[in-house]
Amino acid sequence: MPWWSWILIWIALVALSLLFFGVLGVRLFRQFMATVKELGEAGDRFANLGSAPLTPGSAVVHVGDVASEHDGAGDSAGAQAAPGSAVFAPPAAMRHDYHASKVARQEARRLRRIRRKAERGQPQALRDIDLR
């Protein structure tokens, strides 16, 4: 093998490695730009949720706003709270909402079960039709 073939081999290896690193660099740059774009979209999306209270006094005002939604409503299943407001809501109100929604889901399942059994002509369970 002549001496100049080694020079050609090394030039080809260096050129291929530079091409490889160039492609990796472009790919990394595109992924970085896609990440920045997604972070910007996420920031815009979460900026619309409202800002968190910065002072302890403003947190108390926010808790009062959430508590006023639960005071006169009786059943708050129909009222929609702002996303993230559960963090500042009183635990008793959140416990009430949880239990109220749990009872509503159980009642909906019971009504679906009654309707399904009536459509199929099956006998109803006494616990389903409240004849215990």
ZIFEN-V565971 format. One record per helix or strand of 2 or more residues. SS is the DSSP state (H for helix, E for strand). FROM is the first residue (numbers start at 1). TO is the last residue. Records with the same first field share a line. If there is no record, write none. Layout:
SS = FROM-TO, FROM-TO
//
This chain:
H = 3-47, 56-71, 85-87, 91-120
//
